[in-house]
Amino acid sequence: MKIVNILLIILLFFYSLSCSQKEHKTLIKGNIPNLPDGTLYLYKDESGSRIDSTETKNGVFQLVHQWRGNIEPVYLGLDHIDHKGVLRAFSFPTNARYKGAGWESQYFFSDSVIAINGKLKDFVTKDLELSEKYKLVTSPVITAGRQTEALYHTDRDLFDDITLEKINSIKEKIQQYPYSYHLLYQLERNKNNFSVYHVKALLNLFKGDITQSSTYKKLFAYNLKRSDQKYLALPLLEEANGMKAKILDSSYKKHLVIFWASWCGPCREEIPLLKKEHDKKNPLVEFVSISIDTDKTLWKKAIQEEQMTWKQLIVSNGTPTYEDLQIHFKFNNAIPYTVLVDNNLKILAFSVGLSSEKDLNKLIETD
C-alpha cells in the first residue's frame, strides 16, 4: 500500500508539473480588416528568429505559443507574408518617446494574452525606398499584459548617456514598474555604465517574483564581483595556437583593446582602419584584439583572411573570465567596442560601433 501511495504522489507531482507548463503560453488574437490573407509569423528578439506562425483569413487570426520550461518574459514581434509574397513588418504604438518624439516599438512582451483589433496603417519613410515586396506597417493599439505596458511607457533612450538626472529618472520608472523585465534587461545590458552603488540601489527597487529571476540574481552577483574589482586579476586568454597569453604587455604605455567577432559586419569593416593605424608603429601603443566568437574555427579563419598582425585572443561568453573582462574594460557586449587603457587599467577613451579614421586616430592619441 505504501508503494502505491508513493507512486500516486509521484504521478500527481509530474501531472501538476506538466499542467503548470501547459499554462505557460502566449495567446495572440486579432481582427485586422485590412490585413490580406496570408501567414502571420511570431519572432523572438529579432525578425530572423521566427518561432511560430498562423494563417490569417479576412484579417482574423489566433496563435497560441506554448513556452517550455520556466523561462523569463521575452521580446516578441510580428511580421506577415500575404499570398502575393508581400512582407509586412509590424510596429506598435506606444506611450513612450525617443529623443523627444513619439516612438513605435517592433516588440511586445510574452504576456499571457495579446489582442490586436483595428486597421493597419502604412508607415511612410521619407528617405528610405523600400521594395514593393516589403512594407512597414503600424499596428492598431494592442491590448496586452503588464510587461508590455511597462515597455510601452518607458522612453526608448532612458538608458542612453547616463547622468545623475537620468539615474533619478530610471529610479522613478522602476518604482512605477517594479516588476518590469524590460527595465531589468536594460539595466543588465548597461550595467557597466553605472557605478556599483547605483546598480545596487536600482536593483533594490525591483519587487516581487522578478527578484528571484535568473537575470536579477546574475546581475546582483556580477555587481558584488565588481565591488571587489581591485582584487580582480586580469585573466590570461587563449591565442590562435591554443596557448594562454597575457592580455596586456606592460612595456607599452597604452593599450588599444578591440572586442570583435568574425560574424560582426561593422567589426570586419573596421579592420582596415585598425591595420592602417597599427602600421604607423606607435611605440607607445599596443594593439590587442579580443574575439567573442563561439566558434574558434571561424575566428581563426577570420584572422587569416584579415591578416591582422597584432595580438589576437579569444574569450567565451558566459564564463567568469568573460565577466572579468566586462568589469575591467566596462564592456557591455556591444561590438565593435574599442577601449584605450593604461597599465593600471584606467580607461582613457572608448568607442562603441564602427569608428571613422578620424575618430580612431583621436582615440589612440588620448592621454
N, C-alpha and C positions, 0 to 999 in steps of 0.2 A: 504493500500500500504506500509506503514511504517513497519507493522508487517512482510509482505512478504520480504521486503528488509533485515530486521534484521535476519529472518530465513535463507535467502540466504547467508548472511555474516557468520552466524554460521556454515552452511553446508560447505562453502568454507574453513573455518578455520579447521574443522575436516578433510576435504579431504586433505588439504595441510599437516596437521599433519601426517595423515596415509601415505601419499606419502613419506614424509621425513623419516618415519620409515622403509618403504619398501626399500628405497635406502640404508639403513644401513645394508649392507650384506658383507660377505666374499665369494668370488668365488675362489675355489681351483680346478685347472685343470692340467692335465698332461698326458704324454705319456712315460711310463717306459717299454720298450720292454721286459725286463727280469723279470717283476713282474707277478707272476702267477695269474690266475683268482681267485677272492675271494671278500672279503669285506674290504674296507678301512674305518677306524674309525678316527674321529676327536675328540680330547680330549682337555679339558681346564685345565691348571695348572698342572695336574698330570694324568698319564696314566689311572688311575681308574675312572676318571671323563669324560667319553665319552658323547659327546653332539650331534653327528651327524654321518652319515655313507653314503657310496655309494658303488655300485658294480663296480669292475674293470673287464674289458674284453680286452684281448690281450694287457694289460698294459695301456689301455686308461681309463681315469676316469674324472668325473666332479662333483663337490659338491658345492652347494650354501647354505651357512648357513645364516639364517635370524636372525639378532640381534634385540631384543625387547627393546625399550626404548633407552635413551641416555646414553649408557654405555661407560666407558673408554676402550681404547685398552687393550686386554688381551693376555696372553701367550697361544699359541696353539701348539699341537703336533699331530703326526700321527702314527698309527700302523695298521697292515694289517693281516688278517687271510685268508689263502688260502683254497681251497676246501679239502685239506688234513689235515687241522687243524693246520698248522704251522703258528705261530705268528711271524711277522717281526716288530721289533721296529725301527723306523726311527730316525736317527740323521742327521744333516745338516751341510755341510761345512761352515766355517766362515773365516773371515779375522782376527779374534781375537786370543789371546793366553791365556794360563793358565800355570802359573809357567814357563814361557819361551818357552813352547812347543805349537804346534798347538792345536786348540780346536774345537771340533764339538758340536753343541748345539742340544738338543732334541726339541727345541722350535723355532717357528717363531711367529710374531705378527699378530693380526687380521686385517691386511691391506685389502684393497678392492679386490685386485687380487693377487693370489699366483699361479705361474706357475712352474711346475716341469717336466723337459724334459731331458731324458738321461737314462743311465743304473745305477742300484743299484750295490753297492759293499758290499760284506760281510765284517763285522767288526770282525777281528780276535782278540780274547782275549788270552793273554799268560797264565795268572794264574787263569782263571775262566772257568770251564767246564759247558757248557750250555746244556739243554735238546735238543733233536732232534726236539722238537716242538717249540723251541724258538730261534730266530736268531736276532742278532743285525746287522743292515744294514746302510750303508751310502748312503744318497740320492744324486742324481745329484745336482749340484748347483741350487738353486732356485731363481726365479725372483719374487720380492715382492715389497712392498712399503717402505716408509722412516722409519717407526717404526722398521721394521725388519732390514733394512740397519744399523740403529744406534745400534741395538742389536748385529749384526754380526761384528761390528767394535769396540766393547767395550770389553776389556780383562776381562775374567771371574773372575780374582782376583783383579780387580781395587779397590774394596771396602774392601779388606782384609787388616788387620794390618795397620790401618790408621796412617800415619805420615804426617808431613808438605809437604814432597815431594809428597806423594800420593794425598793430598788435591790439590796441584797445578796441578797434572795430571788430577784429576776429574774436576777441573775448566776448563782446556783446552778441555776436552771431552764434557762438557756441552756447551761451546762456539761453538764447532764444530757441535753439535746436540742439539740446544736449545729447540727443540720440542720433545725430546726423553722421552717417558713414561718409558722405561727401566731404564734410569738414574734417573728419578724421583722416581720410585718404589724402586730402590736400596738405594737412599738417605733416603727415608722414613723408610725402613727396618733397616738401620744402623744409624738412627738419633741420638741415644744416644752415639755413638762413636765419634761424633763431638761436638765441643763447640757450644754454642748458636750463637756466632758470625759467625762461619764458616757455619752453616746451613743457616743463613740469607743470607750470601754472595753467597752461592751456589744457593739458591732459586732465588735470584735476576738475575741470569744468564739465567734462562729459559725465553723464549719469545713466544708470540702468544697465541693461544687458550688454551694451556696446563696450563697457569696461572689462567684460570677460572675453572679448573677441581676440582672435589671434593677432590682428593688426595692432590693436591697442597694447597688448602685452609685449609684443616685439618692439614697438616704439618706446614703451616705458623702459624696457631692458637696455635698448640702444642708448637712451638718454642717460641712464646710470653709467654706462660704459664711457660715454662722452665726458661725464663729470670727472672721470679719472684719466683724462687724456694725457696728462703729463707723465703718467706711469705707463703709457701705452707705447710699446716699442714699434718702430716701423718694420713691418714683416719683410721677409725675403719672398721674391716672386720667381716664377718659372720662366726660363728663357726658351727659345725655339729648340735648343739642343737637349731640353729636359733638365738642365742643371738649374739650381737655385742661385739667385743673384741679389745683391743689394739694389734697392731702387735708386738711391742717390749716391753719387761719388763726391765725397766732401772736398776733393781737390778743386772742385769748381765753386765759384762764389754763389751762382744762382742755378736753378734747375727748372727747365720748361717741361712740365709733365702733361702729356696729352692722353686723355681717355677716349677710346675709339672702339670700333668693331668692323670686321670685314664686310658686314651686311649693311652698314650705315652709309648711305649715299653721300651726305654732306661731309662725313669723315674722310671718305676717299677723295672727294673733290678738294679738300683742304690740303692733302698731302703734297702736291706740287709746290704750294706756298711754303710749307714746312721745309721741304728739301732746299728751296731757294734760300731760306734763312739759315739753314744748317750749313750750307755751302760757304757762307760768309766766315765760318770757322771762328766765331767769337770765343776767345779763350776763357771767358768768364762764365759762359752759359753751357750747361749740359742739357741735351735733349733726351727725353725718356718717353716712349710710347707704351701705354698700358691698355691691352685689349680686354674687353669684357665678353669676347666670343665664348659660346658654349661648345663650339666645335673647333678643336685645336687644328685639325687638318685644314679647315677653311682659313683660319688665322695664318698658318704657315704659308699657305698658297698666296694669300694677300701680301704678306711680307716679301715674297719672291717677286710677285708682279709689280709691286710698287718700288722695290729696290731702296728701301729705307735703310740707311747705313748706321743709324744710331741705335741705342739700346732698345730692344723690343722685349716686353714682358707681357704676361697674361695672368688674369685673376678670375676665379669662378664666382659668379653672382650667388648671393645667399649664404656665403660662408663667413666665419668670423674674420678671416683675412680681408674679405671684401668690405666688411663693416669697418675694420681698422682704417682702410684707405678712405672710406667715406668720411670718417671722423677727421683724419689728418688733413685731407685735401678739400674738405667741405664739398664733396662730390654728391650731387643729388640724382644720379642715374641718367641725366640728360646728356647725350653726346652729339657732336664732339664737345668735350669740356677741356679747356686748356688753362692750366694754372701755373703761375710762376712763384716759386718758393725759394727761401734762402736755406742755409744749412741748419737753421734752428726750426725749420718747417713753418716759418712765418709766411703767410700768404701775401705776396707783394702785389699781385694782379691776377685776374682770371677773366675768362670769357666763355659763354655758352653759345653753341651754334657755330655755323661756318663763319670764319674770320676773313676780312679783307686783308690784302697785303699791308696796307697802311696800319690797320688795327693790330695785326700780328706783330709788326715791327715796333709799334708803340708799346705793346705789352712786354715784349722782350727787353726793351730799354728801361723799363721801370726799375727804380731803386728802392 
